[in-house]
Amino acid sequence: LLLLLLLLHTPRTHTYTPTHTHTHVPVADRIADLNNTAPGASGVVALALKRGGVAAARLMARPIQAAWRSGVVPPQWRRALGNPVAKPGDPYDPANFRKLTLIDVGAKLYVLVILHRIRPWLEPQLVDEQHGFRTGRGPGDAQFVLQRLAELAAQHGQHVYALFVDYRRAFDCVDQGALWAALRAYGVPGKLVDMLAALYTDNTITVVVDGFPSRPLSVRAGARQGCPASPLLFDVYIDLVMRCFARKCRELNVRGFVVQSNVPGRAPAERELSYQLCADDQALLYPSLPALQAAAGVLQDTAREWGFTINFAKTKGMLMQPPTAPPVDVPATFQLPGGHSAEVVSTFKYVGSVVQQDCTQRAAVHRRICSANIAFRKLRPLLRAGCGTTTRTKRILYNAYVLPALTYSAAETWALTPSA
């Protein structure tokens, strides 16, 4: 497996050299990075460590330094509390719950110290199509690429066949052995990989419902919920899956869109655009239905090899047909390899923004206006005249709740004219 990862990954001419922590100073810096979330089983909250100053940093540095040298973490760092939160829908369906996992603040601090060292090394190696959990990127970037492709399709009168792929519990399906091998293949020293793997050894979770805890349950697979490193680790794992997918598509001559970038001062460059990712939210983008079907088959096989399962019930297709393109009949479903099919929809909500079949942004703008109206109605008792709220407080509430609902990703993707 490690040999396969090394072959797939682009070789580097230099290696990462880790530094060691022997003082409380790096720990104090990482304490400042902690989120003020609910505590784990120990009951110690991040805010207490932040208020503790240098004394708290010195205290937390001792177990972190001991774990750093020995590679063995305290047992309480491997324990977690699970608090299920019901999603909209059937409250009696066990699958209809969101899993909130709380881990010990010491484990979070330990991971942040490691993460501070490996993130600057790993992130530049990830595929450019991945926008989730990355510094300086987010859903707005994925929306911008998709919208820009729609604009180019309208300019050139071309169709876009899209497939919005839904993975079934992707975070829980990460193969931990393959993940550690991937980190080594990406150049992370074995010492740091072993330190991360120590947190995944003999993991247990205790589910708490209405104040009653269950017996500890063993967790042997998946990215650890609630761990600060899990988003980056998942990015590395799915990055490897996408590299395998892209390699197989090249072997089968399944090509996406070829776009050209013209940056002033640089030579024009061409690149292939066949998919976009925001964590595990994926969109396949191809100029023809046969190419999309072939790519979907490759993705299905590749995902299965790495432990992922495509949820075809929630996977949707779309034929993006701008007015400048020749009209074609829109099928009710896209027939995919393996006897599967995907319903073809006219609009789809992708990473918070609405994608429309005719390549316009009317539905996306309308959704943002509706979201702002809903937020405003909820605050109306505090914003109306004579309610006792000062003008300054009203302005703060409006800027904090209403404007973000209206302008989410607007700067990157909104059109400048109503006809766009």
C-alpha positions in Angstrom: 0.0 0.0 0.0 2.8 2.4 0.9 4.5 1.7 -2.4 1.2 2.5 -4.2 0.9 5.8 -2.4 4.5 6.7 -3.2 3.9 6.0 -6.9 0.7 8.1 -7.0 2.2 11.1 -5.2 4.4 13.6 -6.9 8.0 13.2 -5.5 9.4 16.1 -3.5 13.0 17.3 -3.7 13.1 18.2 0.0 11.7 16.6 3.2 10.0 18.1 6.2 12.1 18.3 9.3 10.1 18.6 12.5 11.0 20.8 15.5 10.5 19.6 19.0 8.7 21.3 21.8 10.6 21.6 25.1 9.0 24.8 26.6 5.6 26.0 27.4 5.7 28.7 24.8 4.4 26.7 21.8 1.7 25.2 24.1 0.6 28.7 25.2 0.3 29.7 21.5 -1.9 26.7 20.8 -4.1 27.4 23.9 -5.0 30.7 22.2 -6.1 28.7 19.2 -8.6 26.5 21.1 -12.3 27.1 20.5 -14.5 27.7 23.5 -16.5 24.5 22.9 -18.1 22.1 25.4 -15.5 20.1 27.4 -14.8 16.3 27.2 -15.1 13.8 30.0 -12.6 15.6 32.2 -14.8 18.7 32.4 -11.9 21.1 31.8 -12.9 23.9 29.4 -10.7 25.8 27.0 -11.6 29.1 28.6 -10.1 28.0 31.9 -6.8 27.3 30.2 -6.9 30.7 28.4 -7.5 32.5 31.7 -4.8 30.5 33.4 -2.0 32.2 31.4 1.6 31.0 31.8 0.8 28.7 34.7 -1.8 26.8 32.7 0.6 26.6 29.8 3.3 25.1 32.0 0.9 22.6 33.5 -0.4 21.4 30.1 3.1 21.3 28.6 4.1 18.4 31.0 1.8 15.7 29.6 2.3 17.0 26.1 6.1 16.8 26.4 5.8 13.3 27.9 3.6 12.1 25.1 5.9 13.7 22.6 8.9 11.9 23.8 7.3 8.5 24.6 4.7 8.3 21.8 2.1 7.2 24.4 -0.8 9.4 25.2 -2.9 9.4 28.4 -5.9 7.1 28.3 -8.4 10.0 28.8 -7.2 11.5 25.6 -8.5 8.5 23.7 -11.9 8.7 25.2 -14.8 10.8 23.9 -18.3 11.8 24.8 -21.0 11.5 22.1 -24.1 13.8 22.2 -26.6 12.9 19.4 -28.6 15.9 18.1 -31.8 15.1 16.1 -32.0 16.4 12.5 -35.3 17.6 11.0 -37.3 14.5 10.2 -38.2 11.3 11.9 -36.9 11.5 15.6 -37.2 7.7 15.9 -34.8 7.0 13.1 -31.3 6.3 14.5 -29.7 7.5 11.3 -31.5 10.8 11.5 -29.1 12.2 14.2 -26.1 14.4 14.0 -23.2 13.1 16.0 -21.5 15.7 18.2 -18.3 14.3 19.8 -16.5 15.9 22.7 -12.9 15.0 23.4 -10.6 16.1 26.2 -9.1 19.6 25.9 -5.6 18.1 26.5 -6.0 15.9 23.4 -7.0 18.9 21.4 -4.0 20.9 22.6 -1.7 18.0 21.8 -3.1 17.7 18.3 -2.9 21.4 17.7 0.8 21.3 18.5 1.3 18.6 15.9 -1.1 20.3 13.4 0.9 23.5 13.6 3.9 21.7 12.3 2.4 19.6 9.5 -0.3 21.8 8.1 2.0 24.2 6.2 3.7 21.1 4.7 0.6 19.2 3.7 -1.8 21.8 2.4 0.3 22.9 -0.6 0.4 19.3 -1.8 -3.4 18.8 -1.9 -5.2 19.0 -5.3 -6.3 22.4 -6.3 -9.9 21.2 -6.7 -10.2 20.7 -2.9 -11.6 23.8 -1.2 -12.8 22.4 2.1 -10.9 22.7 5.4 -8.1 24.7 3.8 -6.5 27.9 4.9 -7.8 30.9 2.9 -10.4 28.8 1.1 -13.9 27.8 1.6 -17.3 27.0 -0.1 -17.2 30.4 -1.9 -14.3 29.2 -4.0 -16.0 26.1 -5.1 -19.1 28.1 -5.9 -17.0 30.6 -7.9 -15.4 27.9 -10.0 -18.8 26.3 -10.7 -20.3 29.6 -11.6 -17.4 30.6 -13.8 -17.7 27.4 -15.7 -21.4 28.1 -16.3 -20.4 31.5 -17.6 -17.9 30.1 -20.0 -20.4 27.5 -21.1 -22.8 30.3 -21.9 -20.2 32.2 -23.8 -19.2 29.2 -26.0 -22.7 27.7 -26.3 -21.8 24.5 -24.6 -23.6 22.1 -22.3 -22.3 21.1 -18.9 -23.2 17.6 -17.5 -22.9 17.7 -13.8 -23.2 15.0 -11.1 -23.4 16.1 -7.5 -22.1 13.1 -5.6 -23.1 12.3 -2.0 -20.9 9.9 0.0 -22.5 7.8 2.7 -20.8 8.8 6.1 -17.5 9.6 4.4 -15.7 10.7 7.6 -16.6 7.4 9.3 -15.2 5.3 6.4 -11.6 6.5 6.4 -9.2 3.6 6.6 -6.8 4.5 9.4 -4.0 2.3 8.2 -4.1 3.8 4.7 -4.3 7.3 6.3 -1.0 6.8 8.2 0.6 5.4 5.1 -0.6 8.4 3.1 0.9 10.8 5.6 4.2 9.1 5.3 4.0 9.1 1.5 3.2 12.9 1.6 6.5 13.4 3.5 5.3 13.7 7.1 8.0 12.1 9.4 7.1 8.8 11.0 7.5 10.3 14.5 4.6 12.7 13.9 2.5 10.1 12.2 3.0 7.7 15.1 2.0 10.5 17.5 -1.2 11.0 15.7 -1.9 7.3 15.4 -1.4 7.0 19.2 -4.6 9.0 19.6 -6.5 6.5 17.4 -5.3 3.5 19.4 -8.0 1.8 21.5 -10.4 4.7 21.0 -13.7 4.6 22.9 -16.8 6.8 22.9 -19.5 7.0 25.5 -22.9 8.2 24.2 -24.9 10.4 26.6 -28.6 10.7 26.1 -30.8 12.8 28.5 -27.9 12.7 31.0 -27.5 8.9 31.0 -24.2 7.5 29.6 -23.9 4.3 27.7 -21.1 1.8 28.1 -17.9 2.7 26.3 -18.0 1.7 22.6 -14.8 0.9 20.7 -14.1 3.0 17.6 -11.7 1.4 15.0 -12.4 3.3 11.8 -13.0 6.8 10.5 -11.5 10.2 11.2 -12.0 11.0 14.8 -15.0 13.3 15.3 -14.2 16.4 17.3 -10.5 16.3 16.7 -8.9 19.5 15.3 -6.7 17.4 13.0 -9.6 15.4 11.5 -10.5 17.9 8.7 -6.9 18.0 7.4 -6.5 14.2 7.7 -9.7 13.7 5.8 -8.5 16.1 3.1 -5.3 14.1 2.8 -7.2 10.8 2.5 -9.8 12.0 -0.1 -6.9 13.8 -1.9 -5.4 10.3 -2.4 -8.7 8.9 -3.6 -9.0 11.8 -6.2 -5.5 11.2 -7.4 -6.4 7.6 -8.1 -9.6 8.7 -9.8 -7.8 11.2 -12.0 -5.1 8.7 -13.0 -7.7 6.1 -14.0 -9.6 8.7 -16.0 -6.5 9.6 -17.9 -5.8 5.9 -18.7 -9.3 5.6 -20.1 -9.1 9.0 -21.9 -12.1 10.4 -20.0 -11.6 14.1 -20.2 -13.3 17.0 -18.6 -13.3 20.7 -19.7 -10.0 22.2 -20.8 -9.9 25.8 -19.6 -7.3 28.4 -20.3 -6.1 30.9 -17.7 -4.8 34.3 -18.9 -3.0 36.1 -16.1 -1.3 39.4 -17.0 2.5 38.9 -16.9 2.3 35.2 -17.2 2.2 32.8 -20.2 -1.3 31.4 -20.9 -1.8 28.0 -19.3 -4.3 25.2 -19.8 -5.7 22.9 -17.2 -8.4 20.3 -17.1 -11.5 20.9 -15.0 -13.5 17.7 -14.3 -14.6 18.0 -10.7 -14.8 20.2 -7.7 -14.5 19.3 -4.0 -15.5 21.0 -0.8 -14.5 18.4 1.8 -16.7 15.4 0.7 -19.2 17.5 -1.3 -18.2 16.6 -4.9 -19.4 17.8 -8.3 -18.4 15.9 -11.5 -18.3 18.3 -14.5 -18.1 16.9 -18.1 -18.9 18.2 -21.6 -20.9 15.1 -22.6 -23.1 12.5 -21.0 -21.0 9.5 -22.0 -17.9 11.1 -20.4 -19.9 11.8 -17.2 -21.2 8.2 -17.1 -17.7 6.8 -17.6 -16.2 9.1 -14.9 -19.0 8.1 -12.5 -18.2 4.5 -13.0 -14.5 5.1 -12.4 -15.4 7.2 -9.3 -17.6 4.4 -8.0 -14.9 1.8 -8.3 -12.2 4.0 -6.9 -14.3 5.0 -3.9 -15.2 1.4 -3.2 -11.5 0.5 -3.2 -10.8 3.1 -0.5 -13.8 2.3 1.7 -16.2 5.0 0.4 -19.8 4.3 -0.7 -21.7 6.6 -3.0 -25.3 7.3 -1.8 -27.1 7.2 -5.2 -30.4 8.1 -3.5 -29.0 11.6 -2.7 -26.8 11.9 -5.7 -28.3 14.3 -8.3 -27.6 15.1 -11.9 -28.0 18.3 -13.8 -27.8 19.2 -17.5 -26.7 22.9 -17.4 -28.0 24.3 -20.6 -27.4 28.0 -21.2 -29.6 29.8 -23.7 -26.8 30.1 -26.2 -26.4 26.3 -26.4 -28.3 24.1 -28.8 -31.5 22.8 -27.1 -31.5 19.1 -26.1 -34.0 17.0 -24.3 -33.3 16.8 -20.6 -33.7 13.2 -19.4 -35.5 12.4 -16.1 -32.4 10.5 -14.9 -28.8 9.9 -15.7 -28.2 6.2 -16.2 -24.9 5.3 -14.4 -22.7 2.2 -14.5 -23.6 -0.7 -12.2 -27.4 -0.3 -12.8 -27.5 2.9 -10.8 -29.3 6.2 -11.8 -29.3 9.7 -10.6 -32.3 12.0 -10.7 -31.9 15.0 -13.0 -32.9 18.3 -11.3 -33.3 21.8 -12.5 -31.8 23.4 -9.3 -29.4 22.1 -6.7 -28.0 23.5 -3.5 -24.3 23.0 -3.6 -22.2 24.0 -0.6 -24.7 26.7 0.4 -25.5 28.2 -3.0 -28.1 27.3 -5.6 -26.9 26.0 -9.0 -29.4 26.5 -11.8 -30.0 24.6 -15.0 -30.0 27.6 -17.3 -26.6 28.8 -15.9 -28.1 32.0 -14.4 -28.0 33.1 -10.8 -31.7 34.1 -10.2 -32.4 31.2 -7.9 -29.2 31.8 -5.9 -29.9 35.5 -5.4 -33.6 34.7 -4.6 -32.5 32.2 -1.9 -30.1 34.7 -0.3 -32.9 37.4 -0.2 -35.3 34.9 1.4 -32.6 33.9 4.0 -32.1 37.5 4.9 -35.9 38.0 5.2 -36.1 35.1 7.6 -33.2 36.4 9.7 -34.8 39.8 9.8 -38.2 38.5 10.9 -36.6 36.6 13.7 -35.0 39.8 14.9 -38.0 42.1 14.3 -39.0 42.2 18.0 -35.6 43.7 18.8 -35.4 45.9 15.7 -38.8 47.6 15.7 -39.3 51.2 16.9 -40.1 51.5 20.6 -38.7 48.2 21.7 -36.1 49.7 23.9 -33.1 48.6 21.9 -30.5 51.3 21.1 -29.7 52.2 17.5 -26.1 51.0 18.1 -27.3 47.6 19.3 -29.8 47.3 16.3 -26.9 48.0 13.9 -24.8 45.4 15.6 -27.6 42.8 15.4 -28.3 43.7 11.8 -24.7 43.4 10.7 -24.2 40.1 12.6 -27.3 38.2 11.6 -29.0 39.8 8.6 -26.2 40.9 6.3 -24.3 37.6 6.5 -27.4 35.7 5.5 -27.8 38.0 2.5 -24.2 38.3 1.3 -23.0 34.7 1.9 -20.4 34.1 -1.0 -21.9 37.1 -2.8 -18.5 38.9 -3.4 -17.2 35.8 -5.3 -20.1 34.6 -7.3 -22.9 37.1 -7.7 -23.6 38.6 -11.1 -23.4 42.4 -11.6 -26.5 42.7 -13.8 -30.0 41.2 -13.5 -29.7 39.5 -16.9 -26.6 37.4 -15.9 
